[in-house]
């Protein structure tokens, strides 16, 4: 099978950054999250990146039980690769964040590659009048969030999940995160092809200027050569411009309401599937082809959907 010109679309359908009062289209319940994931897969996403939420107030929920109905429904409806977060929410400890992936042993799990300041507070003033839950105000207004991903934390995730054959979406928010990954790669704790998700435009990480994108790509090329697959995540309005850069440069893309609530200036995105379709239009406009789930599995050397525990 020739995989040249195949672009993997990942869709992150709900995440833990945006809160439910920000958009009526943000999936919150297990049924809504599963429906959003299935719709994204039908639109062309080969990988669906999953968080769970408390159904009563929409707060992030990393319990094993919260993921069970989501995974079961999606698995029956699509063969997309299901990627379970170990990021959870930046306010959670690593022991809580890792539980769902440890229990369900997915093909793919996210892994954040460095400790960082995590600044959500600029969103508080913008959304304050419409916030319905006190936890949203407390969460968005917190200027002291440190998203902890120490070398010990990262090694724990690698060894715990790697033992079950799970591979990783390495989320790199800055240049130092690429060097952190190189440390573990050189020690043999992870092997190629690495799936590196470079993240742009979140406060506390690297910016979203085209020069920032090129700097991350050049650094990854120098550190990992042919042993990695490059994907991008642009926050907010940066989502599609950075996706277009990646696709044009031979990379892959991530979209979804976790990263961006908008479909244009002043216009909320009404579904994750709509964002996947927008990315697909760019990819196909460049003369490229959207990868199927099985093509993504081959490119990323995944263990297969028949070897998970859900």
N, C-alpha and C positions, 0 to 999 in steps of 0.2 A: 504494500500500500504506500503510495507516495503521499507524504504529509507536507510537501512544500506548498506554501501559499495557504495553509490552513490556519485559521485564527480561532483560538479558544475564547469564547465569551463566558465569563463568570458573572452570575447575578447574585448580589447580596441583598436579600429581600426585606430585612427589617433592622438588623443590627442592634446597637445599644447607645448610639449617640443621639439620634433624633427621638423626641418624646411624642406620645400619641396626640397631644394637643396641637402639635405643629401642623398636622395634615390628617384629614379624614381618610386618606388613602393608605396610610401606613398600617401594615398588617400587625395585629396585636394578638388575637386569639389563635389557638392551634389551627383551627379550620381556616382562618384567613391566611396564616403563614403558609400552610400547605397549598392552598389554592393559588397564592401568589407564586410559589415555587413551581408548581405545575404549569402555570401560564407562562412563566419565564422560560421553562424548558421547551414548551411547545413553540415559543417564539424564536428559539435558537440557542439558548444557553446550554452549554455542555456541562457546566458545573453550577450547582446552586449552593451558595454559602449561607449557613443557617445559624440563627440565634433563636432563642425562645423568650417569651414574655409572660409576666403575670397577667392572667386574663381579666382581673378586676380593675387594675389601674395601669397596665401597660409597662410596668417596671421590668427591667431585664431579669431573667430567671434562668439560672444555670443548673437547675435540678435535673436529674435523670428523668424524672416523671414528666417534666414539662416538654421534653423532646419526643417522648414515646409516640403520642398521636400524630405529631408532625411527620416523623420519619416513616411511620407505617403507611400513612395515606399517600405520601409522595412516592414511596417505593412501589406501590401497587399501580401507579399511574404513569410512571416514566422511568427510563433507564439512565437519566442524568446522574452524574457523579454528585453525591451528597457530601458536602464539606462542612463538618461541625466545628464551630468556633472553640478555641481555647482562650480567646481574648475575653470572652464574656463581656463584662463592663470594667472600665479602668479602676473602679472602686473595689473590685473583688480580689481576694487572694488567689494564688495559683491553685491551691488545693480545691477550691470551689470551681474555678474556671475549667479545670481539666476533667471533671467527673463525667460529663456526657460522652466525650470522645473516648475516655478510658472504658466506659461501660459498653458502648456500641461498636467500637473498633471500626470506624469508617475507613473508606479508601483514602480520604484526604481530611486533614484538619489544619486550621490556621495556626500559626505560631509567630508571635510578635518577637522581634529580634533585639529589643533593647529597652531599658528603662527610660522614660521620658516625661517631661511636663506635658500635661494634657489639658489644653485650654478650650473649654466649651462656653465659658462665661460671656464671650461677646454675643452669644445668641440670646441671653436672658432679656436684655432690654428690647430686643426685636420682638420677642414672643410673649413677654410678661403678661400683657392684658388678656391673652387667650389661654393661659396655662390653667388647667382644671385641677391638678393634683399638687399637693405640697411637695411631694418627692421631686417633681419636675423642677420646681423653684430651687430646692436645695441642691439638686444635682447640677443644674445649669449655672447656678450662681457660685459654685465652689471654685475658687482661684487656687486651691492648694492640692489639686489632684496630681498625684505622681503615679503614672502607669508603670507599675513595677514588673520588670522582666529581667531579673538579674541573671548572671551566668549560671548560677545554681538553679534558678527557676527554669531557664531554657533547657539546660541539660536534663532536668527531671522530666520535662515534657517529651524531649527526644527519646530518652531511654524507656519511659513508661509506654508511650504510644507506639514507638518504633518496634517494640517487642511483638506487637500484634499486627505488624505489617502496614500500619498507617503511615502514609507519607504526608508531606507538609506543604502548605501555602505559606512561604516565609514572608511575613509582612515587614517590610523595611521602610521606616518613616524618615530615615536620614542616612547619610553616608556611613556613619559609624556602625549602623546596623548591618551593612554589607560586610564590614570588617569583622564584626562579631560572628556572622555566619561563616566567614572564611576560617575563623578559628576552629569552629566545630567541624567544618568540612575537612580541614587539614588533619584533625585528630581522628577522622574516620567515623564520627558519630552520626553523620548523615552522608549520603552518597548522591551522585548525580543520576539523572538530570534533576537539578534543583529547580523548584517552581518558585521564582522570586517575584513577589508582588510589591512593586515600588509604589509608595503612597505619597501623594502630593497635595499640599494645600490645607493640612490640618494644623492648627496652632500648637506649636511645640515641636513640629517636624519640619522637614524641608518645604520650601515654597512651591508654587505651581507655575513658575516662569518656564518657558521652553528651555532656557539654559539649565535650569534645575533638572529637568527631565534628561537632557543630554548628559549632564554630569553624572547622574545616577547610572545611566546606561553605560557610559564609558568606563566607570569604575567597576561595574559588574563584569563587563567584558574583560577587563584587565585581571580581575581576581579569579574569574571562573571559566573563562574561555568558552568552550563548547559544552561545558558541563551544566548549563542552566537554561531554563526557558523563562523569558522575560514577560511580565505582565504589568499593567499600570492601573492605578486607582486614582482618579482625580476627584477631589472633594467639591461638592456644590457645582457652581457653574463651570468649573474646570473639567467636569467629567468627560464630555464628548470631545473638546479640543485635544485633551491629552490622550484619549482613546485613539483619535485620528492619528496623532503623532506615532503612537506605538504601532498601530497597524501598518502605517506607511514604512516603518523601520523594521518590520519583520517580527513584531511582538504581539502579545495578546492583550485582552482588555477585560476590565471589570466594571460593571455598572450596577445600578439598583438603588432602591430607596434608603438603604443603609447609608449610602455615600452622598446622595443628592435627592432632595425632595422635589426638584423643579424640572419642568419641561421647556422652560424658556422664561424670559423676564416677566415676573408677575404671574406666572401660570404654573400651577402645581401639576406634577406628573400624576396621572390617574392610576397608573399601575406599573409594576416592575416590567411586565411584558412590553409596555410601550418603550421603556428605556432600552430593552434588548433589541427591539425592532429598529430603534434609532441607531444603535451601534452597528447592527447588521447592515443597515443601509450604507453607512460609511465604509464598512469592510468590503461589501460587494461593489460599491462604487469605485473602489481602488483596484478592482479586478481580482480580489481575493475571495476565499471561500470560508464560510463558517464551519468550524470543526464539529463533528458529531461527538456524542459522549464516548463512543468506543475509540475514535481517533484521539480524543483528549487522553484517554487511558493509555494509549500506546505512546503518545508524546511524553507523558509524565511518568511512565513505568508504574502504573497503579496496579494493585493486586486483584482488582475485579469486584464487581458488585455482588458476586456470590460468596464472598469471603468476609462479609460484615455480620454484625450481631443485631440486626434489626430487619 
